[in-house]
Amino acid sequence: MTSCLTMQDRAVAINPTRSCAPIGAMLANYGIHGAITINHGSQGCATYPRHQMARHFREPVEVATTSLTEKTTVYGGKQNLLAALKNIWERFHPTMIMVCSTCLSETIGDDIPGIIDEFLDKRPEVTIPILSVKTPSYIGNHTTGFDNFLKEIALNLPDRRKKKGETNGKINIIPGWVNPGDIRELKHMLREMGLHGLWITDYSETLDGGYYHPRPHFPRGGTTVEELRNSSKSLATIALQRHIGGEAAHIYERRYNVPAHVLTMPIGLRNTDAFVNTLVEITDHTIPESLGVERARLLDALVDTHMYTTGLRVALYGDPDMLEGLVGLIAEMGMIPAHILTAADNRSWGERMVELTEELEVESEIILKGDLHELHKRIKQRPVDLLMGHSKGKFIAEAENIPLVRVGFPVEDRFGYHRRSIVGYNGATALVDEITNMIFERRATAIVSNTLLETGLERPTDIPITLRNGAAHHP
């Protein structure tokens, strides 16, 4: 079987699948307790990410903005950023401030690190870290912003002074762009193994917390700045996404001598096995029976559902790391990932996906720098049975009458998806159930003795019933 790699050649995007870069850095920063983001740009550069995140996570999302205008666009936004830093420090007393650049501030050439240094020189009482992250949206997308933030964390926060052989006994875990439910599932797996993770970063509570009265000054949860400073003493760093956090893990290895393990996102049996085996390799811990039971349950779900899913064609779209993990699960279900589309312009990822699909013996078309219009065209040419991606694909699902399994970001037309997990054995089992049930709902009218009766075929009530007197009853 031969897969192919293509790239959308249109100059314009129609129904794009990407979000802007600052939203990625904002999301990661929400995983640090007491940290606040300042978007150095116009008000819309803060409003759009806030609305996108609030619709997905169903939580109020706060972000400051320097509110650049026509005047500052011409003369520079230095004074606005100095005022924003002063106000944020005096009013909120955060544990950390992260300043995101935007398309506007990058284009006018504001020296954000220099402005931060000037602020700190004038305010020696400010001892918290203030980081600057480059997030212009014309370079990369939301995953780029997330990754750039992680690299800044790895370069600036960990304590470089440690004694030879000194460790904190923890493992740095970089989950990448996942949902709060995913982080909780990963924490569950480490707890079962008796391990302690240091999460870079952890927004499982800050973006999915409870209702508290009185409201805390900052959302509960999140990795503390002190923990991040201590992360240079960890046993190892595991990045669970290659393109979000992979480079940060290597920075830990180069600068702090913390071994790096960069894995595929642990979706499905094989990818989750790789994560568990890496934990065993680092710590020499044994795999507990409880995780073995969860693995067996996933295997059983794959066996139970294979008769309904084998041979079905699937179109997937979203972020590169999530797609790589999903393709593994789709292949384990016997399905064919016919179209795999991402908005990222990442040829090395595309070539890796070609190798992966050929190794899995499935024939796929991998489309780089694509949008949903392009995906719809491909589905028209080569129809599929199932669509997987975020909520923006629902119009394709409705037009082609195919089920849409919602994964990724944003899922804004359903409630509670951010609490669910697709990683680990439990997450994969839940996803297998959802995929199979979606197929049942759209393609079948009934299940009789494990036989899928498709729409348009004979239904149980259409079968003549022979009465005792020999007459046939036709319902």
N, C-alpha and C positions, 0 to 999 in steps of 0.2 A: 504494500500500500504506500502511496506517495502523497504527502501533504504539500501544500504550497503556501508561500508567503507573498502577500500583495500589500500595496499601500494605496490609500485613496488619493486620487490625483486632482480632485476638485480644489479650487482655491478657497471656496467658502464652505462653511459647515452648516448643515441643515439638521436641526434637532441634535445638537452636540451632546456627548455623553460625559463631558468633563466639567469640573468646577474650577474656580480660581485658586491660585496658589496660597494666598493668605489663609484660606479656610483650613488648609491642612496644618499649618503652623498653629493656628488657633486651637484646633482640636487637640493636638499634642500638648499644648500649653495647659489645657484644661485638666490634664493628668498630673499637674504639679500643685500640691496644696497651697492655696493662698496666692497663686501667681495671677497676674493680670496682663492682658494683651493691649498694646496700643497700635492701632493701624495708622501708619503715617501716610495719609492720603485723603481723598475726598470722603464725604459722609457715606456715599453709596458703597464705598469699598468696605465699610464696616456693616452697613445695613444688610447687604446681600448675604454675606456669610452668616450673620445672626439669624436671619429668616430661614436659611437652608438648614442650619443646625437645629433650630427650634422645631421645625416641622418634622425632622427625623427623630430627635431625641426627646421631644415633648418636655423640654425643660427651658426655663428662661436662660438665655445666653447673653452674658454681659461682655462688652468689649469697648474700649475707649478709642476715640479717633481724634486726629489732629485737625480734621475738618478743613482741608486746604481749599482755597478759593481761587478766583481769577488772579488776584494780587499776588498770593503766595506762589501760584504757578509761574509767575514771571520773575518774582524776586527771591523765591526760595521759601521753604517752610521751617527754617531753623527756629524762629521765635515761637511758632505754634508747637513744635515738638518740645522745646524747653518748658513752655507753659504746661503742656500735657504731663510731662514727667513730674513737675512740681505739684500739680493738682492731685495726681494719682498717689504720690508719696504722702502728701499731707492729709488727704481725706481717707485713704483706705489702708495705709501702712501694709502693703503687700509683702509677701516673702520673696517675690521675684517679679521683675517686669520684663516683658518681651516686646520689642518693637519690630513690627512687620513693615517692610517696605511695600510699596504698591507700584502699579504701572506708572502712576503720576510722579511719585517721589523719585523713582529710579530714573525716569526720563528727564526730569529737571536737574538731576544730579546731586541731590542732597547727600552730604556726608554724614550718614546717621551715626556710625561709630564715633566720629569726631564730635558730633553734637552731644552724644551721651558722655564722652570724656569731659567735655566742657561743663556739663551739668554736675558731674561727680566732683570736679575740681572746686566748683562753687559751693557744693553742699557736702562737706566732709562727713556730716552725720549720717549720710545715706550709705549704708554698708551692704545692702542687699545686691545680689547680682542683677545687672541690667544687660540683657542680650539683644543683639541686633541680628535679624534674620532676613536674608534677601528673598523676597517672594513676589517678583513681578510676574504677572499672569501671562505675559507673552513668552516666558521661558518655562516650558513644562506645564504642569497642571496642579491640582490639589495634592497629588501624591508627592510632587516635587517640594512643595512647601513643607509637608510633614517631614520628609527626609532631610531637608535643609535644617529644620529645627533640631532634629536628633543629632546631626553632625555638630551643631553649635553647642549642644549640651555636652557631647562627648569631648569637645575641644576645650571647653571653658570651666565646667563645674567640678569634675572629679579632682580629688586631692592627689597631687603627684608625690607628696612626701609619705612614703610608707616604708616600714622596715622590711628587709629581705624575708620572703616567705610568709609575711603577714597576710592573713585573709579574714574576712568576716563570715565565712562559711556559707555565703549566699551565692545565688546564680543570677546574673543580670539577664532579664528577659525583655526583649524588645518585641512586643506583639505586632507593631505596625498598625495599619488602618484596619481596625476591627470594631465590633460593637461592644458595649459594656458587658453584654451576656457572654461574649467570647472570652473576655478577660476573666470573668468569674469562672468559666469552665476550665480555663488553663490553670487558674489558682487551685481549683478543686483537684486537678490531676497532680499538681505538685504536693498538695496536702496529703493525698493518698500515698504518695511516695515518701512522705516525711521530709520534704525538702523546703527550703526557704528561698523564695524568689524576690529579687529587687527589680521592680517593674519600671521600665523606662518607655513610656510613662503609664500611669494608671488612672483612667477616667471612668472606671466601672462604678464608682459611687458619685463622683462629682457631676456626671451627666446622666445618672440614673439613681438618684438618691431618694430618700423618703421625704415625707412632709413633717417638718419640725416646727414647734412653736415654743419659744421664740425662734425666728429664723437665725441660723448661725451667720456670723460675719462673712465667712467663706463657706462654700459647700463642703460637707464632710468628705473625707477620703482624699485620695491622691498621694503620690509619692512626695515626700518632703525634700526640701533642698539639702538637708543634712544627709538624707539617704543617698541622694545623687552624688554628694561629695565623697561619700563612703564607697561608691560603686567601683572605684579603682582597686578596691581590696577584694573583689569578688573572685570566686573560683574560675568563672568563665562567663562569657556573654553568648547568649543564643538569640539571634535575630530570626524571627519567624516569617519574615518577608524579605526577599532578596533586594527589592528596589526601594523599600522603606525601612531603613535601619541597617541594611547590610554594610554600608560604608561606615556607619557609626560603630558597628561591632569591630570592624578592622582598625578603627582609630583607637579603640580600647586596647587592642592587641599591640599596636605599634607604640603608643605613648605610655601605657600603664602595664604592659606585659600580662594582660588578661586574655587568655585564649579565646578566639572567635569561632563560632559555629553558625554558619548562615544556611538556613534550611528553607525548603518550600513550605508555604502556609499549610499547617496541619489539618487539611480537609481530606476526609476519606481514610481508608484503612492503611495504605502504604505510607502516606505522608505523616499520619499520626504515629505509626510505628517508628518512623525515623526520629520524631521528636522524643518519644519515650526512650528509645535506644541511646540517643545522645545524652539524655539525663543520666542514664545508667553508666554510660562511658565516662562522664565527668565525675560522678560521685561514687561509683561502685555500689550504689544501692540496688537492691533487687526489685523487680517489678511486683507490686502487691497483687494479691488474688483479686481484689476489688476491680483493678484496672483490667485484669484478665477477663473478668465477667463482663465488663463493659465492651471489651473487644469482641468477645464471643457473641454478645447481643447484636453488635453491628454486623458481624459476619452472618448471623442468622437472618437478619433483616435483608441483606443482599441476596441470600439464597431464596428467601420467601418471595421476593418481588421480581426475581430475574425473568420469570415467565411473562410478566407484563411490560418489562422495560427493555429487554434485549432487542437490539436492532432499531430502536427508535432514534430519530435524528433530532439533535438539539442545537439551538443557536445560543451562544453566550456572549455577553458584552459586559465591560466594566474595567476595573483596575487590573494591571498585569499580574500582580501577585495573587489576587483572589482567583483570577481565571486559571492560573497555573494549578492551584489547589483543586479547583472545581473540576478541571479536566480529568484529574486523577480519579475522583469519585465517579464521574460520569462513565469513565471507561470501566471501573469496577462494577457498575450496574449493567454493563453490557450495552450501553447506549453509545451513539456516535456523535461526538462534538463537531458537527458539520461546519458551522461558521463560528469563529472565535474572533471577536472584534474589540479593540481597545482604542481609546483616543490618544494614547501615548505614542510618541514617535521614537520607538525604542527597538532598533533593528536587532540588537543582540538578544533581547527577550524573544523577538519573533523567531529568530533562528533556533533558539533553545526550544521553543514550542514546537517547531517543525520536528526537531529530534525527538522530543517527548512523545508526540502523537504517533510518530513512526515506531518508536519503541513500544508504545501501547497497542500498536497494530490497528489504529483507526485513521481514517482518511479525513483530513480537515483542511479548511482554508483559513489561514490566520491573516487578519486584516489590521494593519497599523494605521494610526492617525485617522481612524474612521469615525463616522457619526451614525445616528440611527437611521437616517435616510438611506445611507449606503447599505446598512444591514437589511433594511426592508427590501431593497432592490435584489439583494442576493437571495433572500427568502422567497421572493416572487419567482426567481429563476430556478431555485432548488429548494422546494418546500421542506419544512421541518415539522416535527410533532410537538416540540416544546421550546419555550423561550425562557432564558434565565438571565436576570439582570435587575437593575433598579426600577423604580416606578415609572420612569420616563418611557419605558418600552410598552406601556399598556395600550398605546394606540396601535402599535403593530399587532399586538395580541388580539385586539378587538377586530381589526381589519381582516386578519387572516384566520380568525376563529381558532386560535391555538392557546393553550394555557400558558400563563406567565408565572413562574416561580420567582418570587421577589427575594433578591439577595443584593448586598452591596449598599452603596450610598448614592442618593437618598431614597429611602422608602417612606414616602409621605402620604400615600393613600391607604395605608393600613396602620393599625395601632399595635404597639408593643413589639414590633420587629426588632428594635434595638435591644430588647431584653433577651432575645433568643440567641442561640449559639449555633454556628455551623462548623466549629472546630472541635477537635477531639473526637473520641468514639461516640460520646453522647450526642454531640452536635451533628455528626454525620448520620447517626441513626434517625434523628428527628428530620433531617433533610431528605433522607431516603423515603421516609413515610410521607412527607409532604409532596415530593415529586410523584410518587405512585398514586396518591389520592387525587392529585390534580389530573393525572391521566385518566383515572376512573371517572372523575366528574365530567370531563369534557368528551371522552370518547365512548363511554359505556352507559348503558341504562341500568345494568344490574350485574352482579357477580353471582354465579350459581356454580357451586362445587369447583371453585378456582377457575371457572371459565369466564373469560371476559366477553360479554355480549355487546357488540358494537352497535352504535346508533344505526338504524336502517336495517339491521338484521332481525331475525326472528326473536321475539321476546318470550319469556316464559308463559305469559298470558295468551300468546298467539298459538300455542301448541294445542291441537284438539285433544279434548279429554274424552276417553271412551267410557260411556256410562254402563251400568250393570245390565241394562236391557239390550246392550249391543249398539245403541245409537251413539253417534258422535256429537259432542257438544262443542260448538265453536264460540269462544268468548267474543 
